[in-house]
Amino acid sequence: MNYPFLLKFSSITNLSDARYAVCAWADFVGFCFDASKPEYIEPNRAKEIAGWINGSLIVGEFGHQPIEWISDFTKNIPCHALQIPSNFENLNVLDLNLPIILEIHDTINEYLIKAAKCLLVFDKTQAEILAVQYNIPVILETTNLDELKTLHENTGIALKGEFEKVPGTRNHESWNALLEPYSN
């Protein structure tokens, strides 16, 4: 399926969500390696899941971890891209030579925006402003179908993974509802 936008699945914690993402022809499948977030996944578990999927770029989603730590994760998984916060201070992250998805928060490092492959936001208005302001794709993480219906042409969609109590039992009806209008 070729969507008219970038498609990212974020914070994947189980094989059911990862396989759904790949079957949906996602551009990106992200694993959260920020231990301060509830979506954090152990690196070995992420590597195991990533070994069962192909076709999508694997994204390591990080917070403000040290560069050495990020480098180790990206090599061991392996990751094809990094997602870091927009106020990430250590520009040596660019030396890892991986595409950057910049997660936009209050403070924005303009140097990182210039180096980013795309921006990730959580607010539709902000997505529209940034899509016009910068000449790079903006991905909106939302579950609001109404917001998705009127996206700017340079805006993509990110869907957040959910926890699965028993392997193979996760219901993807909400994702189906969001993506179905684009399946023509």
C-alpha positions in Angstrom: 0.0 0.0 0.0 1.4 3.4 -1.0 -0.1 6.0 1.3 0.0 9.6 0.2 1.9 10.3 3.5 4.7 8.9 5.7 3.5 6.2 8.1 5.2 5.6 11.4 4.3 3.2 14.1 5.8 4.3 17.4 6.7 2.7 20.7 6.2 -0.9 19.5 6.4 -3.4 22.3 5.1 -6.6 20.7 5.4 -8.7 17.6 1.6 -8.3 16.8 2.0 -4.5 16.4 5.3 -4.8 14.6 3.9 -7.3 12.0 0.7 -5.1 11.6 3.0 -2.1 10.9 5.0 -4.0 8.2 1.8 -5.4 6.6 0.5 -1.8 6.5 3.6 -0.8 4.6 4.8 1.5 7.3 7.8 3.6 6.5 9.0 3.5 10.1 8.7 1.1 13.0 9.9 2.6 16.3 11.1 1.1 19.5 11.2 3.3 22.7 14.6 3.1 24.3 14.0 5.9 26.8 13.8 4.1 30.2 11.9 7.0 31.7 8.8 6.2 29.6 6.3 3.5 30.2 6.7 2.3 26.5 10.4 1.4 27.1 11.3 -1.9 25.6 14.4 -3.9 26.6 16.9 -3.9 23.8 17.0 -7.7 23.5 13.2 -7.8 23.1 13.3 -5.1 20.5 16.1 -7.0 18.6 14.0 -10.2 18.7 10.9 -8.4 17.3 12.9 -6.5 14.7 14.3 -9.9 13.5 10.8 -11.0 12.6 10.0 -8.0 10.4 11.5 -6.4 7.3 10.6 -3.7 4.8 10.2 -0.8 7.3 13.0 1.3 8.7 13.7 0.5 12.4 13.7 3.6 14.5 15.4 3.9 17.9 13.3 6.3 19.9 15.5 8.0 22.5 15.3 10.7 25.1 18.4 12.5 26.5 20.7 9.5 26.9 24.4 9.8 26.3 25.7 9.4 22.8 27.7 6.3 23.7 24.5 4.7 25.0 22.6 5.6 21.9 25.4 4.3 19.7 25.4 0.9 21.4 21.6 0.5 21.0 21.6 1.5 17.4 24.4 -1.0 16.5 22.9 -3.9 18.5 19.3 -3.7 17.3 20.3 -2.5 14.5 18.5 0.8 13.9 18.1 2.5 10.6 17.1 5.9 12.1 17.0 7.8 15.4 14.2 9.7 17.0 15.5 12.3 19.5 13.9 15.3 21.2 14.1 18.7 19.6 16.0 20.0 22.6 18.7 17.3 22.4 21.9 19.1 23.2 24.8 16.9 22.0 25.2 17.5 18.3 27.6 14.5 18.2 24.5 12.5 17.6 24.8 13.5 14.0 28.2 11.6 13.8 26.2 8.4 14.1 25.3 8.9 10.4 21.7 7.8 10.9 18.6 9.7 9.6 17.1 11.8 12.4 13.4 12.1 13.3 13.2 15.1 15.5 10.4 14.9 18.2 9.3 18.5 18.6 8.8 19.9 22.1 8.9 23.4 23.5 12.6 24.1 22.7 13.9 23.5 19.2 17.5 23.1 18.3 17.6 24.8 14.9 20.8 23.0 13.9 19.0 19.6 14.5 16.0 20.7 12.4 18.3 21.4 9.5 19.8 17.9 9.8 16.4 16.1 10.4 14.8 13.7 7.9 11.4 14.6 9.3 9.7 16.1 12.4 7.4 14.3 14.8 4.7 16.4 16.5 1.6 15.7 18.7 -0.5 18.7 17.8 -2.2 19.2 14.4 -1.8 23.0 14.4 1.9 22.7 15.1 2.2 20.1 12.4 0.6 22.4 9.8 2.8 25.3 10.8 6.0 23.3 10.7 5.0 21.6 7.4 4.9 25.1 5.8 7.8 26.5 7.7 10.3 23.8 6.9 10.9 21.9 3.7 10.8 18.4 5.4 8.0 16.1 6.2 6.1 16.4 9.5 4.6 13.3 11.1 1.6 13.8 13.4 1.1 11.3 16.2 -2.6 11.2 16.9 -5.6 8.8 17.1 -8.1 11.5 16.1 -9.5 10.5 12.7 -10.9 14.0 12.2 -7.4 15.5 12.4 -6.2 13.0 9.9 -8.8 13.8 7.3 -7.5 17.3 6.8 -3.8 16.9 7.0 -1.4 19.3 5.1 0.1 17.5 2.1 3.5 17.4 3.7 2.2 15.7 6.9 2.5 12.0 7.8 0.8 9.9 10.5 2.3 8.1 13.5 0.3 5.5 15.4 1.4 4.5 18.9 1.8 0.8 19.8 -0.2 -0.7 22.7 0.7 -3.3 25.2 -0.4 -6.9 24.6 -1.3 -9.1 27.5 -1.2 -12.4 25.6 0.9 -12.8 22.4 -1.2 -12.7 19.2 -4.4 -11.3 20.9 -4.0 -7.6 20.2 -7.0 -6.0 18.4 -6.0 -3.6 15.6 -9.5 -2.3 14.8 -8.6 1.3 15.8 -5.6 1.3 13.4 -7.8 -0.2 10.7 -10.3 2.6 11.1 -7.6 5.2 10.8 -5.9 3.7 7.7 -8.9 2.3 5.8 -9.9 5.6 4.2 -6.4 5.6 2.5 -6.5 2.0 1.3 -8.1 2.8 -2.1 
